[in-house]
Amino acid sequence: MASLVRLHDHAPDPRKLREVVDCLARDGVVVVPTDTVYSFATRLGNAKGFDRLAKLKGIRPDKAHFSLLCEDLSGLSLHAQHIPNPVFKLMKRVLPGPYTFVLKASGEVPKLFKSAKKTIGIRVPNHPVALALLRELGQPLVVSSVHDEDDLLEYTTDPELIAERWGHAVDLVVDGGIGQLEASTVIDCSSGEPEVVREGLGPVDGLF
């Protein structure tokens, strides 16, 4: 069973932080908190971890549409093709925050991690634990939301329940407190014009 590592505060314990980062660096698959729902995560470039994520979600790897969790927008040019100035200004205005932006993937993103449309979803979470992990790891995480099996709840918000349910299938679960009930708002900018494809925790009124 995966261990539960508690990282609750705005100054996460460096030793526990290093435990999680070491697991990710060894191509592990973990569960991490974000500013929306808890997510399965593995480091970008970890092909075996990508396959494990797909298996956890019950989908074929070539049908997977996972997102990148990034520390900030500074490395955006590495993972996305030319971004129109209005789109970049919008991203800068709402990130970090509960939004996922779908962009045309650059050649730096391994083929395995792109969708069939050669796009990639990019998130910058407004969550101290997630940001500390990304900063310490020094590269993006490939993430996918942890769904609940309950018919009434779409997402599992309690990390202890996540550990009970998924502890056999992941290497580690990060306890960052109770998560949100809503996922991120998804905005597709791959055509150059922003389009809301899923309204989630991020408000859309007055966004454009």
Beta strands, then each sheet from edge to edge (+ up, - down):
strand 1: 3-6
strand 2: 30-32
strand 3: 39-43
strand 4: 67-69
strand 5: 99-104
strand 6: 119-123
strand 7: 141-145
strand 8: 172-175
strand 9: 185-188
strand 10: 195-198
sheet 1: 1+ 8+ 2+ 3- 7+ 4- 6- 5+ 9+ 10-
end
